[in-house]
Amino acid sequence: MSPDRRQQHQDFPPPLPASILPQIVDFGREICGDIWMAERREWLVTNGIGGFASGTVAGSLTRRYHGLLMAALKPPLGRTLLVSKLEETVKYREQTVQLSTNHWDGGTIAPTGFLYLERFRLEGTTPVWTFAIADAQLEKRIWMEPGENTTYVRYTLIRGTLPVRLNLRAFINHRDYHGTTLDTLPEFSTTPVPHGLQILPTGGAPFILSASDGLVESVSTWFHNYHLPLERERGLPDREHHLHIGTWSLDLKPGEQMTWMASTRLKPSRPAASCFESRRRHETALLQSESTPKHSPPNGPTWIQQLTLAADQFIASRPLSPNDTGHTIIAGYHWFGDWGRDTMISLPGLTLTTKRFDIARSILSTFAQYADQGMLPNRFPEEGEAPEYNSVDATLWYVEAVRQYVDASDDHVFLKTIFPVLVEMLAWYRKGTRFGIGMDPADHLLHAGETGVQLTWMDAKIGDWVVTPRIGKPVEINALWYQAWLTLGQLAKTLKEPHEEFLQTAKAIHASFQRFWDEPLHRCYDVLDGPHGHDPAPRPNQLFAVSLPHSPLTYKQQHAVVDYCAQHLYTTYGLRSLGQDDSQYVGQYEGDIRQRDRAYHQGTVWGWLLGPFVLAHFRVYHNAEVALSHLVPMAHHLNDYGLGTLGEIFDGQPPFAPQGCIAQAWTVAEVLRAWHLIQPSAHRETKENHTPQK
């Protein structure tokens, strides 16, 4: 018997009790036994270099992005599906049960292993299934090794009066994570290794499948026409073929376990049990970190603790050279890489709320190396081409991220190093850079945009059609522009550098910002000086003129903006990207890619906007309890769609069904940041309300 099955290891500390980690996600048969309910809930584990494993509670594949090993072969990108799934068969006494679930082209569902699923839960970010066959309980859990393209699947016979016979069929593939395997089938060769197989794809790098014990039989049988129902909903190819490459078999007695592994590392770096305990200790350490800002309580409610762990899933290494590795942020799972704008918006909430200052500094330093003509990359392409710089606000959010980092960490050494970079960035913006980005000398406001290019966060583009071009002077860009010059002035003061010019520029921007105010509508224009004049579209972008630390609006105007957004754009899970009374409003995010992109910023609800809304609400109403109450529905959302994390977007119409990515960095980040910034005030309010009056 392998040592892994006895759980007797001397090379790592004793196991942590599971209760230390939050277990906010915990379902019984009421969810697990209903295939629609079980399939709409998806799990995610990540490896810190861009790779991941993901699937449904039911165990079925419903997206092209589902799989046990989606390896980042060129971290943090180059993501490639190597292992599709394991299909389990259990023999207990005279009963043989298949625990897997599959959709097939034509509508068949077989087998229906979800019917034997008694419980599903998350321990931290680790998904755990409990299957029941008569009195036997078989537990399955999945995790990944940080820094490696390695997935572990552990099976433990929790109870039973007799041993069980466990058979595992491994299915593999070799294709880009955006694709599907249909007409051209990849070819593989296999070599036996102890308790496993080494797989060599034609034209690819080898990977290994192995178990801690048991017998393995090499197989090579293609299974055709798996059906992917969510891809059909998205108007994309919805069939896939996967290769059965091997079968593992062994007997498990009550209390015994076996661990199955898939890895691009041909020799494990350490025992599976050691890896698992290391991951749990890492998550426990994240929860025990003191929060930022400096006076925020270190411990939050269970759902905030779960979000703290979810935040870690987006942080990834990005190699800078053969001898130097930086960090970045994956914008969302399953299909986004690292984007400049998303990274800078997300950085404070994902790193500063748990005092991960080294990671924050690394991210800022990494992106500084890509600064070009004052701009940061909007996106790093998957195939390793040159970064794309079509973002007007990534640079401005970078300045704001540096401000928040320095405020939280007091890292004046880094500030002295990065300050010249910030000055050069704004100098480029002032004199003019790509895509018509530059300061208008007449009013000191920032204009941006060219035909056919999308530069703001509302960036949907279909062929040559930019759905929301917003050419001119967008309101949130100029709120950031004003904040950036004030930040430079404040940082220059900190460094005892000349600061008057920065503050004078900010003063001029402040004076001109009143041009955004539309008194008849009692809110801000969305864009000034566009090709067709001022754009009064009812959008949430005006919120940033209130939520950023320094507002260029009067207090009365700030109040009006918050009230308008609360009454017309706010929903349970975020803010609509366009008001319902606009003729371009689209309330349902559905259909093929063209239909979905048309709706993307034309009414679809965005979760990340909850953060700015809550901060703006608190600013004008000074009621922490009411402001934070707007975040509470996100605690419930942790049990739906992407489990233990927060999704990207939602329908604009009730009941605001979740759509898009199951896990989105800036949604998690902005909810966390808003909670940590406002919670100390709520704590003081509660204490004052319960203090006896003399």
C-alpha positions as CSV (number, residue, x, y, z in Angstrom):
1,M,0.0,0.0,0.0
2,S,1.3,3.5,-0.9
3,P,2.1,5.9,1.9
4,D,-0.4,8.4,0.3
5,R,-3.2,6.0,1.1
6,R,-2.3,5.7,4.8
7,Q,-2.0,9.5,5.2
8,Q,1.2,9.0,7.1
9,H,3.7,11.7,6.1
10,Q,6.5,13.2,8.2
11,D,7.6,16.0,5.8
12,F,4.9,18.5,6.6
13,P,3.0,19.8,9.7
14,P,-0.1,18.1,11.0
15,P,-3.2,18.7,9.0
16,L,-5.3,21.7,9.7
17,P,-8.9,21.2,10.8
18,A,-11.3,21.9,8.0
19,S,-13.4,24.3,10.1
20,I,-10.6,26.9,9.9
21,L,-11.6,27.6,6.2
22,P,-15.0,29.1,5.3
23,Q,-17.6,26.6,4.1
24,I,-20.2,29.0,2.9
25,V,-21.0,26.8,-0.1
26,D,-22.6,23.6,1.0
27,F,-25.4,21.8,-0.8
28,G,-27.3,18.6,-0.3
29,R,-29.5,16.6,-2.6
30,E,-31.9,19.5,-3.1
31,I,-29.3,21.0,-5.4
32,C,-27.1,18.0,-6.3
33,G,-30.0,15.8,-7.4
34,D,-31.5,18.4,-9.8
35,I,-29.4,18.5,-12.9
36,W,-30.4,22.0,-13.9
37,M,-29.6,23.3,-10.5
38,A,-26.3,21.4,-10.3
39,E,-25.1,22.4,-13.7
40,R,-25.7,26.1,-13.3
41,R,-23.3,26.0,-10.4
42,E,-19.7,25.8,-11.5
43,W,-16.5,25.3,-9.5
44,L,-13.0,26.7,-10.2
45,V,-9.5,25.9,-8.9
46,T,-6.4,27.8,-10.1
47,N,-2.6,27.4,-10.0
48,G,-1.3,30.9,-9.8
49,I,0.3,30.9,-13.3
50,G,-2.9,31.2,-15.4
51,G,-3.9,27.5,-15.5
52,F,-7.1,26.2,-14.0
53,A,-9.5,23.3,-13.6
54,S,-13.3,23.8,-13.7
55,G,-16.6,22.1,-14.2
56,T,-20.1,21.8,-12.8
57,V,-21.4,20.4,-9.5
58,A,-23.1,17.6,-11.5
59,G,-19.7,16.6,-13.0
60,S,-20.9,17.3,-16.6
61,L,-19.0,19.3,-19.2
62,T,-21.3,22.2,-20.3
63,R,-18.6,24.6,-21.7
64,R,-15.5,24.2,-23.8
65,Y,-13.6,25.7,-20.9
66,H,-14.4,22.8,-18.6
67,G,-11.7,20.4,-17.8
68,L,-9.4,18.9,-15.1
69,L,-6.2,20.4,-16.5
70,M,-6.3,23.6,-18.5
71,A,-2.6,24.1,-18.5
72,A,-0.9,27.5,-19.0
73,L,1.9,26.4,-21.3
74,K,3.2,30.0,-21.7
75,P,2.3,31.4,-18.3
76,P,0.1,33.1,-17.7
77,L,-1.4,32.4,-21.2
78,G,-1.0,29.6,-23.7
79,R,-3.8,27.8,-22.0
80,T,-4.4,24.3,-23.4
81,L,-6.9,21.6,-22.5
82,L,-4.9,18.5,-21.6
83,V,-7.2,16.5,-19.4
84,S,-10.9,16.7,-20.0
85,K,-12.3,14.6,-17.1
86,L,-12.3,11.5,-15.0
87,E,-15.2,9.1,-15.2
88,E,-15.7,7.0,-12.0
89,T,-17.3,3.7,-11.6
90,V,-17.8,2.2,-8.1
91,K,-18.6,-1.4,-7.3
92,Y,-19.9,-1.9,-3.8
93,R,-21.2,-5.4,-2.8
94,E,-23.3,-6.5,-5.9
95,Q,-24.0,-2.9,-7.0
96,T,-22.1,-1.2,-9.8
97,V,-22.6,2.6,-10.1
98,Q,-21.3,5.1,-12.6
99,L,-20.7,8.5,-10.9
100,S,-20.1,10.6,-13.9
101,T,-22.6,12.7,-15.9
102,N,-22.5,13.4,-19.6
103,H,-24.6,15.3,-22.2
104,W,-24.6,13.8,-25.7
105,D,-25.5,15.3,-29.0
106,G,-29.1,14.5,-29.6
107,G,-30.2,15.3,-26.0
108,T,-29.3,12.1,-24.1
109,I,-27.9,12.4,-20.6
110,A,-25.9,9.3,-19.7
111,P,-24.7,8.2,-17.2
112,T,-26.6,10.1,-14.5
113,G,-24.1,10.0,-11.7
114,F,-25.4,13.2,-10.2
115,L,-28.3,11.1,-8.7
116,Y,-25.8,9.5,-6.3
117,L,-24.3,12.9,-5.3
118,E,-25.4,13.4,-1.7
119,R,-23.4,16.5,-0.9
120,F,-21.2,19.2,-2.5
121,R,-19.2,21.8,-0.7
122,L,-16.3,24.1,-0.9
123,E,-13.5,23.9,1.7
124,G,-11.9,27.3,1.1
125,T,-11.6,27.1,-2.7
126,T,-11.4,23.3,-2.8
127,P,-14.5,21.5,-4.3
128,V,-15.5,18.4,-2.4
129,W,-18.1,15.9,-3.6
130,T,-19.7,13.2,-1.4
131,F,-21.3,10.2,-3.3
132,A,-23.6,7.7,-1.5
133,I,-24.0,4.1,-2.6
134,A,-26.1,2.3,0.0
135,D,-24.2,2.9,3.3
136,A,-20.9,3.7,1.6
137,Q,-19.7,7.3,1.2
138,L,-17.0,8.2,-1.3
139,E,-15.5,11.6,-1.1
140,K,-13.8,13.3,-4.0
141,R,-11.8,16.6,-3.9
142,I,-9.8,18.5,-6.5
143,W,-7.0,21.0,-6.1
144,M,-4.0,22.3,-8.1
145,E,-0.4,22.8,-7.2
146,P,0.6,26.5,-7.0
147,G,3.1,27.4,-9.7
148,E,2.7,24.2,-11.7
149,N,0.3,22.8,-14.3
150,T,-0.7,20.0,-11.9
151,T,-4.1,18.9,-10.9
152,Y,-4.8,16.4,-8.0
153,V,-8.0,14.4,-7.6
154,R,-8.3,12.6,-4.2
155,Y,-10.8,9.8,-3.5
156,T,-11.5,8.8,0.1
157,L,-13.9,6.0,1.3
158,I,-15.4,7.9,4.2
159,R,-17.5,5.0,5.4
160,G,-18.8,1.6,4.4
161,T,-19.1,-2.0,5.7
162,L,-17.0,-3.4,2.9
163,P,-14.3,-2.2,0.5
164,V,-15.3,-0.6,-2.8
165,R,-13.8,-1.2,-6.2
166,L,-12.9,2.1,-7.8
167,N,-12.3,2.4,-11.6
168,L,-11.2,5.7,-13.1
169,R,-11.4,6.4,-16.8
170,A,-9.2,9.3,-17.9
171,F,-10.2,11.4,-20.9
172,I,-7.6,13.7,-22.6
173,N,-7.4,16.3,-25.4
174,H,-4.8,18.7,-26.8
175,R,-6.3,22.0,-28.0
176,D,-6.5,25.7,-27.4
177,Y,-8.8,26.5,-24.5
178,H,-11.0,28.6,-26.8
179,G,-11.5,25.8,-29.3
180,T,-13.2,22.4,-29.7
181,T,-11.9,19.1,-31.0
182,L,-14.1,18.0,-33.9
183,D,-12.8,17.2,-37.4
184,T,-9.1,17.1,-36.7
185,L,-8.3,14.7,-33.8
186,P,-4.9,15.1,-32.1
187,E,-2.6,12.1,-32.0
188,F,-0.9,10.8,-28.9
189,S,1.7,8.2,-27.9
190,T,1.9,6.7,-24.4
191,T,4.7,5.3,-22.2
192,P,4.1,3.4,-19.0
193,V,5.3,4.9,-15.7
194,P,4.7,3.7,-12.2
195,H,1.0,3.7,-11.6
196,G,0.4,5.8,-14.7
197,L,1.1,6.9,-18.2
198,Q,3.3,9.5,-19.8
199,I,1.4,11.1,-22.7
200,L,3.2,12.7,-25.7
201,P,0.9,14.7,-28.0
202,T,2.2,15.0,-31.6
203,G,3.8,18.4,-31.8
204,G,3.3,19.1,-28.1
205,A,5.1,18.7,-24.8
206,P,4.6,15.5,-22.7
207,F,2.4,15.3,-19.6
208,I,1.9,12.6,-17.1
209,L,-1.2,10.9,-15.6
210,S,-0.6,8.8,-12.5
211,A,-2.1,7.5,-9.2
212,S,-0.8,6.9,-5.8
213,D,-1.7,3.2,-6.1
214,G,-3.6,0.7,-8.2
215,L,-3.4,-0.9,-11.6
216,V,-3.4,1.1,-14.9
217,E,-4.5,-0.1,-18.3
218,S,-3.6,1.9,-21.4
219,V,-6.5,2.6,-23.8
220,S,-7.0,4.7,-26.9
221,T,-10.7,5.2,-27.7
222,W,-12.3,8.4,-29.0
223,F,-15.7,9.2,-27.5
224,H,-17.6,11.4,-30.0
225,N,-20.2,14.1,-29.7
226,Y,-20.2,15.3,-26.1
227,H,-22.8,18.0,-26.1
228,L,-21.9,21.4,-24.5
229,P,-25.3,23.1,-23.7
230,L,-23.9,26.4,-22.6
231,E,-21.9,26.8,-25.9
232,R,-25.2,26.3,-27.8
233,E,-26.7,29.1,-25.8
234,R,-23.8,31.3,-26.8
235,G,-24.2,30.5,-30.5
236,L,-20.9,28.6,-30.7
237,P,-19.9,25.1,-31.7
238,D,-21.5,22.8,-29.1
239,R,-20.0,19.4,-29.8
240,E,-16.6,17.9,-28.7
241,H,-14.7,14.7,-28.9
242,H,-12.4,13.4,-26.1
243,L,-10.0,10.5,-26.0
244,H,-10.2,7.7,-23.3
245,I,-6.5,7.2,-22.7
246,G,-6.3,4.9,-19.7
247,T,-8.2,3.2,-16.8
248,W,-7.0,3.0,-13.2
249,S,-8.4,0.4,-10.8
250,L,-8.0,-0.4,-7.1
251,D,-9.8,-1.4,-4.0
252,L,-10.4,1.1,-1.2
253,K,-11.2,0.1,2.4
254,P,-13.1,2.4,4.7
255,G,-10.7,5.2,5.8
256,E,-8.4,4.7,2.8
257,Q,-7.7,7.1,0.0
258,M,-6.0,7.3,-3.3
259,T,-4.8,10.4,-5.2
260,W,-4.8,10.7,-9.0
261,M,-2.6,13.3,-10.7
262,A,-2.3,15.0,-14.0
263,S,0.8,17.2,-14.6
264,T,3.1,18.7,-17.2
265,R,5.8,18.1,-14.6
266,L,7.0,14.6,-15.3
267,K,8.2,14.0,-11.7
268,P,6.1,15.4,-8.8
269,S,7.9,18.1,-6.8
270,R,6.5,16.8,-3.5
271,P,3.9,14.3,-2.2
272,A,0.2,15.1,-2.9
273,A,-0.7,15.2,0.8
274,S,2.0,17.8,1.4
275,C,0.8,19.9,-1.5
276,F,-2.8,19.8,-0.2
277,E,-1.8,20.8,3.3
278,S,0.4,23.6,1.9
279,R,-2.6,25.0,-0.1
280,R,-4.8,24.9,3.0
281,R,-2.2,26.7,5.1
282,H,-1.8,29.3,2.4
283,E,-5.5,30.0,2.4
284,T,-5.6,30.1,6.2
285,A,-2.7,32.6,6.2
286,L,-4.7,34.9,3.8
287,L,-7.6,34.9,6.2
288,Q,-5.3,35.7,9.2
289,S,-3.7,38.7,7.4
290,E,-4.7,42.0,8.8
291,S,-6.7,44.0,6.4
292,T,-6.2,47.4,4.9
293,P,-6.9,50.3,5.4
294,K,-4.9,50.3,8.6
295,H,-7.8,50.6,11.0
296,S,-10.1,48.0,9.4
297,P,-11.1,45.0,11.5
298,P,-8.9,41.9,10.6
299,N,-11.8,39.5,10.5
300,G,-14.9,39.9,8.4
301,P,-18.1,37.8,8.0
302,T,-17.8,34.4,6.4
303,W,-18.7,35.6,3.0
304,I,-16.0,38.3,3.1
305,Q,-13.5,35.6,4.1
306,Q,-14.6,33.5,1.1
307,L,-14.1,36.5,-1.2
308,T,-10.6,36.9,0.3
309,L,-9.8,33.4,-0.9
310,A,-11.5,34.0,-4.2
311,A,-9.3,37.1,-4.7
312,D,-6.2,34.9,-4.7
313,Q,-7.4,32.9,-7.7
314,F,-6.8,35.9,-10.0
315,I,-3.2,36.6,-9.1
316,A,-0.7,35.0,-11.4
317,S,3.0,35.1,-12.2
318,R,4.1,36.7,-15.4
319,P,7.7,35.9,-16.5
320,L,9.7,39.0,-17.5
321,S,12.9,37.3,-18.5
322,P,14.6,34.0,-18.0
323,N,15.7,35.2,-14.5
324,D,12.9,37.5,-13.5
325,T,9.3,36.9,-12.8
326,G,6.7,39.5,-12.1
327,H,3.0,39.3,-11.3
328,T,-0.3,40.1,-13.0
329,I,-4.0,39.6,-12.6
330,I,-6.2,37.4,-14.7
331,A,-9.2,39.5,-15.6
332,G,-11.8,36.6,-15.4
333,Y,-12.4,32.9,-15.8
334,H,-12.8,31.2,-18.0
335,W,-11.8,33.1,-21.1
336,F,-9.9,36.3,-20.2
337,G,-6.2,36.7,-19.8
338,D,-4.5,39.7,-18.1
339,W,-5.7,43.1,-19.1
340,G,-4.1,46.4,-18.0
341,R,-7.3,48.2,-17.1
342,D,-8.8,45.3,-15.2
343,T,-5.5,44.7,-13.4
344,M,-5.2,48.2,-12.1
345,I,-8.9,48.5,-11.1
346,S,-8.6,45.1,-9.3
347,L,-5.2,45.5,-7.7
348,P,-6.3,47.4,-4.5
349,G,-9.2,45.0,-3.7
350,L,-7.3,41.8,-4.5
351,T,-4.0,42.6,-2.8
352,L,-4.2,45.5,-0.4
353,T,-7.2,44.2,1.6
354,T,-5.0,41.3,2.8
355,K,-1.7,43.3,3.0
356,R,-0.1,41.4,0.1
357,F,2.1,44.4,-0.5
358,D,4.8,42.4,-2.2
359,I,2.3,41.1,-4.8
360,A,0.9,44.6,-5.3
361,R,4.4,46.1,-5.8
362,S,5.3,43.3,-8.2
363,I,2.2,43.9,-10.3
364,L,2.9,47.7,-10.5
365,S,6.6,47.1,-11.3
366,T,5.7,44.5,-14.0
367,F,3.3,46.8,-15.8
368,A,5.7,49.7,-15.6
369,Q,8.1,47.8,-17.8
370,Y,5.4,47.7,-20.6
371,A,4.7,51.5,-20.5
372,D,5.0,53.0,-23.9
373,Q,4.2,56.6,-25.0
374,G,2.5,57.0,-21.6
375,M,0.2,54.1,-22.1
376,L,-0.1,50.7,-20.5
377,P,-1.2,47.5,-22.4
378,N,-4.9,47.0,-22.7
379,R,-4.4,43.3,-23.4
380,F,-1.7,40.7,-23.8
381,P,-2.6,38.4,-26.8
382,E,-2.7,34.7,-26.2
383,E,-0.2,33.9,-29.0
384,G,2.6,36.1,-27.6
385,E,2.3,38.9,-30.1
386,A,3.1,42.5,-29.1
387,P,0.7,43.9,-26.4
388,E,-2.3,46.0,-27.5
389,Y,-2.4,49.5,-26.2
390,N,-6.0,50.5,-27.0
391,S,-7.0,51.8,-23.5
392,V,-7.2,55.4,-22.4
393,D,-7.9,54.6,-18.8
394,A,-5.4,51.8,-17.9
395,T,-2.7,54.5,-17.3
396,L,-5.1,56.6,-15.1
397,W,-6.1,53.6,-13.1
398,Y,-2.4,52.8,-12.7
399,V,-1.8,56.2,-11.1
400,E,-4.8,55.5,-8.8
401,A,-3.5,52.0,-7.9
402,V,0.0,53.5,-7.0
403,R,-1.7,56.0,-4.8
404,Q,-3.7,53.4,-2.9
405,Y,-0.6,51.1,-2.6
406,V,1.6,53.9,-1.2
407,D,-1.2,55.0,1.2
408,A,-1.6,51.4,2.5
409,S,2.1,50.4,2.6
410,D,4.0,53.6,3.3
411,D,6.5,52.3,0.7
412,H,8.4,55.5,-0.1
413,V,11.3,53.6,-1.6
414,F,9.0,52.2,-4.3
415,L,7.4,55.6,-4.7
416,K,10.7,57.3,-5.3
417,T,11.4,54.7,-8.1
418,I,8.0,54.9,-9.7
419,F,7.3,58.6,-9.5
420,P,9.2,59.5,-12.6
421,V,7.2,56.9,-14.5
422,L,4.0,58.5,-13.4
423,V,5.2,62.0,-14.4
424,E,6.2,60.7,-17.8
425,M,2.8,59.0,-18.3
426,L,0.8,62.2,-17.6
427,A,3.2,64.3,-19.7
428,W,2.5,62.0,-22.7
429,Y,-1.2,62.3,-22.1
430,R,-1.0,66.1,-21.8
431,K,0.9,66.5,-25.1
432,G,-0.8,63.7,-26.9
433,T,-0.3,60.1,-27.6
434,R,-2.0,57.2,-29.6
435,F,-5.6,57.2,-30.7
436,G,-6.3,60.8,-30.3
437,I,-5.6,60.8,-26.6
438,G,-4.5,64.2,-25.3
439,M,-5.3,67.2,-23.2
440,D,-7.5,69.9,-24.9
441,P,-5.6,73.1,-24.2
442,A,-8.8,75.1,-24.2
443,D,-10.3,73.4,-21.1
444,H,-7.6,71.0,-19.9
445,L,-10.0,68.1,-20.2
446,L,-8.8,64.8,-21.7
447,H,-10.1,63.8,-25.1
448,A,-9.7,60.4,-26.7
449,G,-10.9,58.3,-29.6
450,E,-10.7,57.5,-33.2
451,T,-13.1,55.8,-35.6
452,G,-13.0,52.0,-35.2
453,V,-11.1,52.0,-31.9
454,Q,-12.6,51.3,-28.5
455,L,-10.7,53.0,-25.6
456,T,-12.8,53.0,-22.5
457,W,-14.0,50.1,-20.4
458,M,-17.1,50.0,-22.6
459,D,-15.1,48.3,-25.2
460,A,-17.4,45.8,-27.2
461,K,-16.4,45.6,-30.8
462,I,-18.0,43.4,-33.5
463,G,-15.8,43.4,-36.7
464,D,-15.3,47.0,-37.5
465,W,-18.3,48.1,-35.4
466,V,-17.5,49.7,-32.1
467,V,-20.8,49.4,-30.1
468,T,-20.0,52.2,-27.7
469,P,-17.3,54.3,-29.2
470,R,-17.6,57.2,-26.7
471,I,-15.2,59.4,-28.8
472,G,-14.6,62.8,-27.1
473,K,-14.2,63.5,-23.4
474,P,-15.8,60.7,-21.4
475,V,-16.9,61.6,-17.9
476,E,-15.1,58.9,-15.9
477,I,-11.9,59.4,-17.9
478,N,-11.9,63.1,-16.8
479,A,-12.7,62.2,-13.2
480,L,-9.7,60.0,-13.3
481,W,-7.7,62.7,-15.1
482,Y,-8.5,65.2,-12.3
483,Q,-7.6,62.6,-9.6
484,A,-4.3,61.7,-11.3
485,W,-3.0,65.2,-11.3
486,L,-4.0,65.7,-7.6
487,T,-2.3,62.4,-6.9
488,L,0.9,63.6,-8.5
489,G,0.8,66.7,-6.5
490,Q,0.3,64.8,-3.2
491,L,3.1,62.3,-4.0
492,A,5.5,65.1,-5.0
493,K,4.9,66.7,-1.7
494,T,5.6,63.4,0.0
495,L,8.9,63.2,-1.8
496,K,9.6,66.9,-1.2
497,E,9.6,67.5,-5.0
498,P,8.1,70.5,-6.8
499,H,4.4,70.0,-6.8
500,E,2.8,73.3,-7.8
501,E,2.4,72.6,-11.5
502,F,0.6,69.3,-10.8
503,L,-1.9,71.0,-8.5
504,Q,-2.4,73.9,-10.9
505,T,-3.3,71.5,-13.7
506,A,-5.7,69.8,-11.4
507,K,-7.3,73.1,-10.5
508,A,-7.9,73.9,-14.2
509,I,-9.4,70.5,-14.8
510,H,-11.7,71.0,-11.8
511,A,-13.0,74.3,-13.1
512,S,-13.7,72.8,-16.6
513,F,-15.4,69.7,-15.2
514,Q,-18.6,71.7,-14.6
515,R,-19.1,71.4,-18.4
516,F,-20.2,67.8,-17.7
517,W,-23.2,68.9,-15.6
518,D,-26.5,68.9,-17.4
519,E,-28.8,70.9,-15.2
520,P,-32.1,70.0,-17.0
521,L,-31.3,66.3,-16.6
522,H,-29.8,66.8,-13.2
523,R,-26.9,64.5,-13.9
524,C,-23.7,64.4,-15.9
525,Y,-23.3,64.0,-19.7
526,D,-21.6,60.7,-20.5
527,V,-19.3,62.3,-23.1
528,L,-18.5,65.9,-24.0
529,D,-17.5,67.2,-27.4
530,G,-18.1,64.0,-29.4
531,P,-18.6,63.8,-33.1
532,H,-22.3,64.6,-32.6
533,G,-21.9,67.0,-29.7
534,H,-22.5,66.1,-26.0
535,D,-23.8,62.6,-25.3
536,P,-26.5,62.5,-22.5
537,A,-26.7,58.7,-22.5
538,P,-27.9,57.6,-19.0
539,R,-24.9,55.6,-17.9
540,P,-23.2,54.8,-14.6
541,N,-19.8,56.3,-15.6
542,Q,-20.7,59.6,-13.8
543,L,-20.4,57.7,-10.5
544,F,-16.6,57.9,-10.6
545,A,-16.9,61.7,-10.3
546,V,-18.3,60.9,-6.8
547,S,-16.6,57.7,-5.7
548,L,-12.9,58.7,-6.4
549,P,-11.2,60.4,-3.4
550,H,-11.5,63.9,-4.8
551,S,-14.7,64.9,-6.6
552,P,-14.8,67.7,-9.1
553,L,-18.5,68.1,-8.6
554,T,-20.3,70.2,-6.0
555,Y,-21.9,68.3,-3.0
556,K,-25.4,69.0,-4.4
557,Q,-24.3,67.5,-7.8
558,Q,-22.7,64.5,-6.1
559,H,-25.9,63.8,-4.3
560,A,-27.9,64.1,-7.5
561,V,-25.6,61.7,-9.3
562,V,-25.9,59.1,-6.6
563,D,-29.7,59.4,-6.4
564,Y,-30.1,59.1,-10.2
565,C,-27.9,56.0,-10.3
566,A,-29.7,54.5,-7.3
567,Q,-33.2,55.1,-8.8
568,H,-32.5,54.2,-12.5
569,L,-29.4,52.1,-12.8
570,Y,-28.9,50.2,-9.5
571,T,-29.9,46.5,-9.4
572,T,-29.4,43.7,-6.9
573,Y,-26.0,42.7,-8.4
574,G,-24.6,45.9,-9.8
575,L,-25.5,48.8,-12.1
576,R,-27.0,48.7,-15.5
577,S,-24.6,50.0,-18.2
578,L,-27.4,52.0,-19.8
579,G,-30.7,53.2,-18.5
580,Q,-33.9,51.4,-19.4
581,D,-35.5,54.6,-20.9
582,D,-32.8,54.8,-23.6
583,S,-33.7,53.6,-27.0
584,Q,-30.5,51.5,-27.3
585,Y,-31.3,49.6,-24.0
586,V,-31.0,45.8,-24.2
587,G,-32.3,44.0,-21.1
588,Q,-31.3,40.4,-21.8
589,Y,-27.7,39.3,-22.4
590,E,-28.4,36.3,-24.8
591,G,-28.0,35.0,-28.3
592,D,-24.9,34.6,-30.5
593,I,-21.8,36.6,-30.1
594,R,-23.1,39.6,-32.1
595,Q,-26.3,39.8,-30.0
596,R,-24.4,39.4,-26.8
597,D,-21.8,42.1,-27.6
598,R,-24.5,44.4,-28.6
599,A,-26.0,44.1,-25.1
600,Y,-22.7,44.0,-23.3
601,H,-22.7,47.7,-22.4
602,Q,-26.2,48.7,-23.5
603,G,-28.1,47.7,-20.4
604,T,-26.3,44.6,-19.1
605,V,-25.6,44.9,-15.3
606,W,-21.9,44.9,-14.2
607,G,-21.0,43.6,-10.8
608,W,-17.8,45.6,-10.4
609,L,-19.8,48.9,-10.4
610,L,-21.2,48.0,-7.0
611,G,-18.0,49.1,-5.4
612,P,-18.0,52.7,-6.8
613,F,-21.7,52.9,-6.2
614,V,-21.5,51.9,-2.5
615,L,-18.5,54.3,-1.9
616,A,-20.4,57.1,-3.6
617,H,-23.5,56.4,-1.6
618,F,-21.6,56.5,1.6
619,R,-19.9,59.7,0.6
620,V,-23.2,61.6,0.2
621,Y,-25.4,59.9,2.8
622,H,-22.8,59.2,5.5
623,N,-24.6,56.0,6.6
624,A,-22.3,53.0,6.5
625,E,-24.9,50.4,7.4
626,V,-27.2,51.5,4.5
627,A,-24.3,51.7,2.1
628,L,-23.0,48.2,3.0
629,S,-26.5,46.7,2.7
630,H,-26.1,47.1,-1.1
631,L,-23.3,44.5,-1.0
632,V,-25.3,41.8,0.9
633,P,-26.9,40.2,-2.2
634,M,-23.4,39.3,-3.3
635,A,-23.1,37.0,-0.3
636,H,-25.9,35.0,-1.7
637,H,-24.4,35.0,-5.2
638,L,-21.5,33.1,-3.8
639,N,-23.8,30.0,-3.9
640,D,-24.7,30.4,-7.5
641,Y,-23.0,30.4,-10.9
642,G,-19.3,30.6,-10.0
643,L,-19.2,29.0,-6.6
644,G,-17.4,30.9,-3.9
645,T,-16.6,33.8,-6.2
646,L,-18.4,36.6,-8.1
647,G,-19.4,36.7,-11.7
648,E,-18.9,39.3,-14.4
649,I,-22.3,40.5,-15.6
650,F,-26.0,40.0,-15.2
651,D,-29.2,40.6,-17.2
652,G,-30.5,44.1,-17.0
653,Q,-34.0,42.8,-16.4
654,P,-35.2,41.0,-13.2
655,P,-34.3,38.4,-11.9
656,F,-30.9,39.6,-13.1
657,A,-29.6,36.2,-14.1
658,P,-25.8,35.8,-14.0
659,Q,-24.0,35.8,-17.4
660,G,-20.5,36.0,-18.8
661,C,-17.5,34.9,-16.8
662,I,-18.2,32.8,-13.7
663,A,-15.4,34.6,-11.8
664,Q,-14.4,38.2,-12.5
665,A,-11.4,39.9,-10.8
666,W,-12.8,43.4,-10.6
667,T,-16.2,42.3,-9.3
668,V,-14.5,40.4,-6.4
669,A,-12.0,43.3,-5.9
670,E,-14.4,46.2,-5.8
671,V,-16.8,44.4,-3.4
672,L,-13.9,43.6,-1.1
673,R,-12.5,47.1,-1.3
674,A,-15.8,48.8,-0.6
675,W,-16.5,46.6,2.3
676,H,-13.0,47.2,3.9
677,L,-13.2,50.9,3.4
678,I,-16.7,51.4,4.9
679,Q,-16.8,48.6,7.5
680,P,-14.8,50.5,10.1
681,S,-17.4,53.3,10.0
682,A,-20.2,50.8,10.3
683,H,-18.4,49.3,13.3
684,R,-18.2,52.7,14.9
685,E,-21.8,53.5,14.2
686,T,-22.9,50.2,15.8
687,K,-20.7,50.9,18.9
688,E,-22.1,54.4,19.3
689,N,-25.7,53.2,18.9
690,H,-25.1,50.7,21.7
691,T,-23.3,53.1,24.1
692,P,-25.4,54.0,27.1
693,Q,-26.2,57.7,27.3
694,K,-25.1,59.5,30.4
